[in-house]
Structure formats: structure tokens, C-alpha cells
Amino acid sequence: MSRASKLTLAGTSLGAIGIVVLVHYQQQSEKALKSESSATCLLLAYGLQAMHAGVVRDIEQQRIKKERQADFEMQRALEEEYRKVQKVHDGEGGGSP
């Protein structure tokens, strides 16, 4: 075998081995990244669920606040009605005991 053919064989062999090693490490890094991304995805999903629960809780609190405000307004209107119909004394002065 000539020197040129030996160098060509050695060069292509080293190139092939280098490519196999490079692909192996690339697959390992992608696998690690994939497991990291699935863990990140799980954390993100949990975060979104927690955020959604917070939004639901806020909406419920706003609903309760609106109900209480409506009850308060209704009580205020009833009080005004009763004040018009009934004569209310402050307790000052000389009312009969």
C-alpha cells in the first residue's frame, strides 16, 4: 500500500470515528436537554395551574364583594324607605317613656 493510500485510510478512519463520537455526545446533550425541558415544562404547567387557581380565587372574591355591595345598597334603600314611612327619633329631647 502506498503512503498516500495509508494516509487517506487513516484520515477517513479518524474522521469517521470523530463523527461517531461527536454524534454520540450530541445525542447525550439533547437527551439531557429534553429531560430538562420536560422538567421545565412540568414546572411551567404547575405554575400555570397555580396562577389559574389564583385568578379563580380573585374572581370569586370579586363576586363576593359585589354581592355584599348589592346587599348593602339594598339595606340602604330599605332604610330610606323606612325613614320615609316611620318617624325616627334620635333619643334626644322629651319623648314619652
N, C-alpha and C positions, 0 to 999 in steps of 0.2 A: 504494500500500500504506500502510496506516495505521501509526502509530507503535507501537501495541500489537502488531500482527502482525509488524512488524520485530523488536521486542524478543523476541517469542515464538520467531520463527525463529532469531534469534541465540542465544537461551538454549538451545533444543533442540539446535542445531548444536554449541555449545560443550559441552553435556552429553554428546552422542554421541561427540565427539572425546575428551573426558575419559575416558569409559568405555572406548573403544578403547585409549587409552594405558594406562589402569590395568590392563586385562586383559592387554595385551602385557607389561607389567612383572611382573605376577603369574605369567604363564606362564614368563618367563625365570627368576624366582626359584625356581619349582617345578622347572624343568629343572635348575638348579644344585643344588638340594637333592636331587633324585633322583640326580644323578651323585655327590654327596657321600655319600648314603645307600648307593649301591651300592658305593662305595669303602669305606665303613664296614662294610658287610655282608661284603665280601671280607676286610677286616682281622679282623673278628669270626670269620669262618669259619676263617681261618688260625690265629687264636688258639685256637679250639676244637680244631683239629687238633693244634696243639702241646700243648694241655692234655691231649688224649686220648692222645697219644704219651707224655706224662709219666706218666699213670695206668697205661698198659700197661707202661711200664718199671718202675714201682713194684710192680705186681703180679708181674712176672717176678722182681724182686729178692726179694720176699717168698716166692715159690715156691722159689727157690734157697736162701734162708735156712732154710726149713722142711726141705728135702731134706738140707741139711748138718746140721741139728739132729737129724734122724732117723738119719743115718749116725753121728753122734756118740753118740747113745743106744744104737744097735746095737753100736758098738765098746765102749762102757762095759759093756753086758750081756755081751758075749763075754769081756771082760777078767775080769769077776766069775766067769764060768763057768770060765775057765782057772785062775783063782786057787783055786777050789774043788777042781779036779781035780789041779792041779800044786802042788808045794810050791815057793814062790818064796823065794829067799834074797836078802837085802839087800846082800850083798857084805861085810858086817861079820862079824867072827868068824873062826873057824878051819875053814873048809870045806876039803875036799881040792882041790889044784890040778889 
